Amino acid sequence: MSDYTGSVELRKVVPDDLEILYRIQTDPKANDLAKVYAREQSDFYAHWTKILESPEVIMRAIAYDGQTVGNINSFPIEGKTYVGYWIERAFWGKGIATRAVQMLLKIDTTRPMYAIVATKNIGSCLVLEKNGFVKIGESDSPGTDRFAPCREAHYRLSSIEKPS
Ligand SMILES: CC(C)(COP(=O)(O)OP(=O)(O)OC[C@H]1O[C@@H](n2cnc3c(N)ncnc32)[C@H](O)[C@@H]1OP(=O)(O)O)[C@@H](O)C(=O)NCCC(=O)NCCS
């Protein structure tokens, strides 16, 4: 990995984080990269209230030099555990997501762990691969009310795969 400076830590989400996290999930460039449709404000707060109360979701704010710049979580879908993350655009390319995933994998030791990423989201693919996730396939997603149609890559981290 590049020699990134700046400290990265994961911390529990506090109410003051939500305004920041709402704002960064409205970024059109980030949404285009992730192939996601932003949530309207009321949907956003309803969703976050639900996930912060869920015992099945591990959610953390990502702090860079003490400032909240994103979020990372693990969550179950149909019996599998997935990881997801989001970084404010002004802080892209500083190794923050790579380090945040590394830290989450110590908090949530569920293996295998999975991730689904738009194949064009090269940065996100690299974040996963740097943390030992292996691409296990691709599929065409028709899209939903939350996700745009795209070609997506499926990743898995099994207990025997080590970060590169
Ligand atoms: C994808 C995302 C999480 C990457 O976060 P980040 O903190 O910039 O990632 P990192 O700095 O850890 O980058 C990991 C590697 O990918 C590279 N990279 C990052 N963005 C890239 C891009 N757009 N194109 C090519 N490479 C990229 C970095 O250079 C780094 O490689 P290096 O360590 O060899 O230099 C961030 O762009 C983001 O939040 N996007 C919007 C939401 C999203 O896509 N979430 C993931 C959905 S699956």
The ligand as a Gaussian input file, in Angstrom:
#p B3LYP/6-31G(d) Opt

LIG

0 1
 C      -14.609000       3.505000      -3.244000
 C      -14.145000       4.329000      -2.056000
 C      -14.736000       3.750000      -0.778000
 C      -12.619000       4.295000      -1.988000
 O      -12.235000       4.962000      -0.795000
 P      -10.744000       5.530000      -0.626000
 O      -10.557000       5.879000       0.816000
 O      -10.490000       6.593000      -1.631000
 O       -9.899000       4.232000      -0.989000
 P       -8.343000       4.026000      -0.748000
 O       -7.668000       5.369000      -0.687000
 O       -8.167000       3.093000       0.395000
 O       -7.920000       3.357000      -2.122000
 C       -7.624000       1.996000      -2.304000
 C       -6.808000       1.870000      -3.576000
 O       -7.649000       2.178000      -4.688000
 C       -7.100000       3.219000      -5.441000
 N       -8.228000       4.015000      -5.900000
 C       -9.109000       4.705000      -5.144000
 N      -10.039000       5.270000      -5.944000
 C       -9.705000       4.920000      -7.216000
 C      -10.289000       5.188000      -8.484000
 N      -11.394000       5.925000      -8.628000
 N       -9.693000       4.667000      -9.582000
 C       -8.581000       3.910000      -9.470000
 N       -7.995000       3.613000      -8.289000
 C       -8.554000       4.127000      -7.185000
 C       -6.197000       3.963000      -4.486000
 O       -5.160000       4.637000      -5.169000
 C       -5.661000       2.842000      -3.624000
 O       -4.593000       2.161000      -4.234000
 P       -3.090000       2.319000      -3.659000
 O       -3.145000       2.024000      -2.192000
 O       -2.330000       1.328000      -4.451000
 O       -2.700000       3.719000      -3.920000
 C      -14.585000       5.824000      -2.215000
 O      -14.264000       6.254000      -3.508000
 C      -16.066000       6.036000      -1.984000
 O      -16.512000       6.201000      -0.844000
 N      -16.867000       6.014000      -3.078000
 C      -18.314000       6.254000      -2.992000
 C      -19.034000       5.133000      -2.244000
 C      -18.612000       3.762000      -2.708000
 O      -18.290000       3.544000      -3.868000
 N      -18.656000       2.830000      -1.768000
 C      -18.328000       1.447000      -2.039000
 C      -19.525000       0.769000      -2.581000
 S      -19.194000      -0.949000      -2.859000

